[in-house]
Amino acid sequence: MQNKIKLLHLITGLGCGGAEKMVYQLCKYHDRNKFDISVISLDNTDYFIPKFKSLNLKIISLGIDKSSFSFIKGVLWLNKFISQNKIQIIHAHLFHAMIMACIVKVYKPSLKIIWTGHNSKMISIWRSIITFVSRYARDHDILLQKQLKLWYNSSIISIIPNGIEFPEEYQSAQKFNNFTFISVGSLEKQKNHIFLIELFYKIKNSTLNLNILGNGSEYKYLQSRIDTLGLSERVKLLGHREDVHELMQQSHCFLLPSLWEGLPLVILECAQVKIPIIASSIISIRDLISEDEGYVVPLEQFETAINRVIENYSDASKKANKFYNRVKQDYSIETCIQKHEHLYEMVLNV
């Protein structure tokens, strides 16, 4: 019998985000007859840890903080873990995990490094330069869409879009009484939730509600702005929720005002519940949602798109149905898993 491939998913953190959710899905559906899987998180965010533990695999949080000493200590510990567990492949997710994986490879040249960035760009030029230099230590980069390839990526890449589960039957839910918009994502600058708050203050329609799900460093700032603008009855920060899908089903329209993204898993999840989508016209979204599947517009046209959805909701619902049908066909979790596992075997020549 062929030995199992020793695979480590190394990720910067396990907070409630799309990258973390994708890693969880990979671990959930990996073929355990072929792969011996471990998961290591660099920091101490722990939202997904109970979910990973339920999969009965090795899950470890290093608790690394922002100090150089902590990072070096983490590198030494990871190097020891790889030796003890005979890890063959590190699939690194996000920037810091990729850097640590590349450093460890200096000590273990035979180690294979695969990296998924999960975003369409870096937050600084310095990260971009570091990523470019470290590409010589990476064996393969995974891009979520082909147009997201940038100058700092490895010369060897694979295009593997995110995937999601689809239930056997679609079940609809009763909508909220008031016309309700929903946005889901970590409360960070990239997600641009402040734009939605300012927009809802400008619209001044007391019958429209907005629920924002997620947590992050901008929570206090966003809540303060909501209170200052007198929007607390219409705009609510709901934090982390386990009933995200139910709330999406009950809402009338999804809003994604992000400044940049990779291939946001939450957009595919919108397809699951057939909710109309208004999203910012960044490159990764423009190529994901066609004109007859949703509303992909510049930020300055969000208000116009909102009015279009409200005034002709039947047309918006038709677009959502078309998007549902295509995502179900093209973005299944089964296809996503198969492509990842084929890549792991390919880099090891097995």
Secondary structure as UniProt FT lines:
FT   STRAND          5..11
FT   HELIX           18..29
FT   TURN            32..34
FT   STRAND          35..41
FT   TURN            47..48
FT   HELIX           49..53
FT   TURN            54..56
FT   STRAND          58..61
FT   HELIX           68..85
FT   STRAND          89..93
FT   HELIX           95..107
FT   TURN            109..110
FT   STRAND          112..116
FT   HELIX           125..134
FT   TURN            135..137
FT   STRAND          140..143
FT   HELIX           146..148
FT   TURN            151..152
FT   STRAND          157..159
FT   STRAND          179..184
FT   HELIX           189..191
FT   HELIX           193..203
FT   TURN            206..207
FT   STRAND          208..213
FT   TURN            217..218
FT   HELIX           219..228
FT   TURN            229..230
FT   TURN            232..234
FT   STRAND          235..239
FT   HELIX           244..250
FT   STRAND          253..256
FT   HELIX           265..273
FT   STRAND          277..280
FT   HELIX           283..286
FT   TURN            287..288
FT   TURN            291..293
FT   STRAND          295..297
FT   HELIX           299..301
FT   HELIX           302..311
FT   HELIX           313..330
FT   HELIX           333..348
//
